[in-house]
Amino acid sequence: MLEPLQWDNGKVCFLDQTKLPGEEIYRETDDYRVIAEGIRTLQIRGAPLIGISAAYGICLGAREYITIPETSFALKMHEIDAILRATRPTAVNLFWALNIMKQVWQKGLKEGCPPREISLRLDEESDALTKREYNVNYNISRRGAALLDNGDTVLTHCNAGSLACGGWGTALGIIHWAALKEKKRIQVIADETRPLLQGSRLTAFELVHNDIPVKVICDNMAGYCMSQGMVSKVIVGADRVTVRGDVANKIGTYTVAVLASYHHIPFYVAVPLSSIDFRLEEGEDIPIEERAAQEVLHFNGKSIAAPGAGALNPAFDVTPRTMVTALITERGIIPPPFEDTLKHLK
């Protein structure tokens, strides 16, 4: 599996995913601001990986200020936390990880620990979070693989593999497990996922890397493929899921779900429990990130639209729970209705 992020001796080394598949460039930093910018600009992306990266961003920030007085250190930690929280509004893993880290540094301050001791505690907590997420990916992948049959062709949207999560991944991890561990004959149809092409650039990159057959299609070809009987199942990841089972994922996921529902094709969502927002019940309450119009109007630095045209660029949409066949979590496969089961897993 690919390693999109590593922590070593007080530095973070991350794969710049905006350069794939043409270049594999790893960037090393000891500056939390670089991590924040990497998250904001999608050099670091995927809900679980965003959470892990933000946790290490807190570690880097704490290390920068370990020599200042405790009162000043507390102010700086609040500032670092706020900067990281402001990077991406939809992926709940970001806030989940930062909340865990905040408990650690606030507890240390309350106990009168010096900044250096708090910094060590934060390092330990981040390592624990990383190991936890890798185990979560492992369990989602092996549990979800049971849903795939020998000879299946799976359609997926965006990227929810190692690059987005570390370890096996979630939606793509299930495909990897079925193909690599269980030796099932699995083929994949990957939506290109406009406007930033995470499907053609990243998902196809991972599948080719692991010798799993993949065909890339334009996003508007999914319905045709389904109508021609080319798709057995759909599996996607998620950036935030409400406690009632509404799913926020990369823009275009809702369209795929509607098409799958019409063609009676199972639509599965692979999601770690860290991506469940237990505070929200309805999908309409999920904040949707609106990104720059330039991502839609330009490609590779060149304009692809008429001069003067505007653009809409929501990064995510919400798929209603009524269109979700099952949620695949580290604790098991959850059929609808989702609310009672999820509340017991909190």
N, C-alpha and C positions, 0 to 999 in steps of 0.2 A: 504494500500500500504506500501511497505517496505521503510524505511528511511536509505539510504546509507551514508548520511552525515548530521552533525548538527554543528551549530556554537553557542557557548554559553560562554559568559563572557571571550572573548579573546582566546578561544581554539576551535580547530576543532576536532570533533570526527567522525571518518569514519569507515565504515565496510570494513574489509580486504577481498576483493572479491577473493583473491587467495586461501582462506581457505574454501570457500563454495564448496559443500553443507555440508561437514562434520562438520565444526565448524563455529559458528557465533561469530567472534572476532571483537570487536570494539577497535580502537586505538585512543587515545587522544593525541593531541600535540599542543604546542604553537610555533613550529619551522617550518618555511617555507621550510627548507631543507627536512624535513620529508614529507611534502606535495609533493615536487618535486620528491622525490624518490618513493613515493606512486604512483604517476602518471606514472612514468617511468616503474615501475615493475608491473603495472596493479592491484595493490591493489585498486586503484581508476581508474575506466575505464568507457567508454561510452562518446561520444563526448560532450553532454550537461553537464554531471557531471564533466568532466575534466575542462570545462570552469568555472563552479561555484567554483570548488576546487582551481583552479589557482587564482581566484579573492580573495578568502580567504587567499591564500598563500601570496599575496601582503599585505593583512592586517596584517598578522603575522610578515612579514618582517618589515613593517613600525613601528609596536609596539616595535620591538627589538631595534630600533635606534632612538626613540623619544627624547632622551636626548642629542644627538650629534648636532653640529652646522649645519645650513641649507646647507652649501656647501657640507659638508661630507654626509649629509643625501641624497642629490640629487645623489651623486655617488653611495651610497648604494642602492638606489631605482633602478637605472639603472642595477646594478649587480643582484639584486633579480629578476627583470623582465627578464633579459637574462637567468638566471638559469631556470626559469619556462618555458620560450619559448623553451628551448633546450630539453624538456622532450619527446614530441611526435610531429612529423612533419606533420602528415596527417590531424588530426582532426582540422578543422578550428575554432571551438568554443574556443579552447585554445587561439588563437591569437585574436579573437573577444573580449573575456572577458578581456584579458590583455591590449588590446588597449583602452578599455573603462576605465579601472583602471588607465592606464598611463595618460590619459587626465585629470583625477581627481588630481593625485599628481603633474603633471606638472603645472596645473592651480594654485594649491595651492602655489607652489614654486614661480610662476610668481607674485602672489599677495602678496608675502612676509609672508605667513602664517608660524607659527612655526610648527615643525614636529608633535607635539601633536594634533594640529588642523587638519592637513592633515590626520593623522591617523584616527581621528573621521569621517572625510568625506569619507575615504575609507571604513570604516565599514558600513556606511550608503549606499554607492553605492553597496557594495557586497550584502547586505540584499535586496536591490531593484532588483538586477540581479536575485537573487534566487527566489523572488516572481514572477518576470517576467517569468522565465523558468517554474515554476510550472503552471502558467496560460497558457503558450504556450502548455505544455503537455496536460492540460485539454481540450483545444480547438482542438488540433490534434486528441485526443482520441474520442471526441464526434462527430467530423465531419467525421472522418474515419469510425466510426462504421456503418454509413449509407451504406457503401459499402459491408457490410457482411450480408448475409442472414441466416435465421434460418436453421440450419442443415449443414452449411458450415464446411469444414475441411481446415484449413489454415496452409500452410507450412511457417516457418520462419527460418532465418539463423542468427546465433550469438545471441546477447541479446540486445534488445532495449526497456527494460521495466523500472521499478522503479530503479533497480540497476544501470542502465546506465544513467538515467536522473533525478531521483527524481520524486515525484508526480506520475502520471499515467504511464509515459513513452511515447514512440512514437509508434513504430510498435506494441509492446506488449500492450501498453495502449489502442490501438484501439480494440484489442481482449478482454482485460479486460472490457472495457466499454460495448461492445456488449453483453458479457456474464453476467456481474454483474449488469449493469444498465438497459439494455434493455431485459435481460432474454432470449436472443437467445441461442439456442443449438449450441455451437461452440466447435469443437475439434481442437487440434493443433498437427501438426507434426513438431518436432524441430530437425533440423540438429544438430549433436553433435558439429560441428564447431571446427575441428582440426586446429592447434595443441594444443590449450589451453582449448578446450571443453567448451566454453562459453554457447553453446546451452544445452548440457546435464547437466552441473553444475549449470548454472545460470537461463536460460530461464525455464527449467523444474522445478527448485526450486521455481521460482515465480508463475508458473501456479499451481503447487501442493499446494502451500501456499494459493491460492485463489480458490481451488477446481474446476479448469478448466481441463478437460481431456487432457492429453498430451502423445504422444508416441515419444520417442527419436529414431532417425535413424542415422546410419553412413552417412557421407556426400555423399558417393558414391551410396547411395540407393535412392536419390531424383528422379532420372530419372525413376527408376522402379516404384516408388509410383505414379508418374504422368502417366506413361503408363498404369497403372492399374485403373485409374480413381479415385484414392484416394485423390487427391488434388483439391480443388475448386478454391483457390486463394493463391497467395504468397504475403506476406507483409514483408518488411525488413526496417531497419533504414538506416542511412547514416552518414558518418563522414565528408564528404565534397561533395557538388554538384556544378557544374559549372553553369554559368548563362544560358547556352544552354541546361542544363538538364542531363549531364553526371554525373554518381553517383559513388563515391568512398565509398566502404563499406568493411566489413571484407572479407578477402580472401575466395574465394569460392562463393561469391555472383554472380559474372559474370557467373559462371557455372550454377547456379540455374536459372538465367535469360535466358540463352540460352535454357535450357531445358523447361522452361515455355513457351518461344516463340514457340518452336517446337510443343508443345502440346496444344497451343492456350489457355493457362491459364493466367488470368490477373496477372500482376506483378506490385505491388504497392510499392512506397517508401514513408515512413513517415519521414518527415524532417522539423525541425524548420527553420525559415528564418535565424536564426543565423548560420546555417550550410551551407548556400548558399555563395559561394565565388564569389562575384560580379566582382572580378578582373580577373577571369579566364573564358574563353569561352570553351576550349576543355579539355576533360578528360585526354589527354596525358600530360597535363601540371601540373597535380596534383602530388605533391611529395609523393612517396610511401615509407613508413617506412620499412626498412629491419631489422628484429629482429635476435637475436642470434640463431645460428644453434642448440644449445643445446635444444631449445624448441621442435624441430622436432625430434632430435635424442635420446632424453631421455624422460621418463615418470615416475613421482613419484621418481625421483632421480636415476632411473635405465636405462641403455642403452637399446634401442630397435632396434638398427641398427648394422650392421656389423662394427667392429672396423676399423677405418680409412676412413669410408664413410663421405662425406660432405653432406651439405644440403642447400636448398634454403628456405628462410623463409620471404617472403614478407607478411606484416601484412594485406594488403588491395589489392583489385583489382578494376578495373573501369568497370562499366556496361554502355554501350553506351545508349544514350537517346532514340534510336530507339526501344529499348527493354522495355522501361518503359511505362506502361499503363497510370499511372498518379502519380503526386506528391501530397502527402497529407500534407498540411501545416496548421498552426494555422489560416491562413486567408482564407482557403478553399481548395477544391480539384482542382488541376490544370492539365488539359489534355494537350497533346502535340498539337502544338509546344509550348515549355516552355519559350523561350527567351523573347518574348514580355510581357507576364504576369509577369514573375519574375522581369524584369527591372522596372515595375510599382510598385512592392511591396518593392523595396529597401528602 
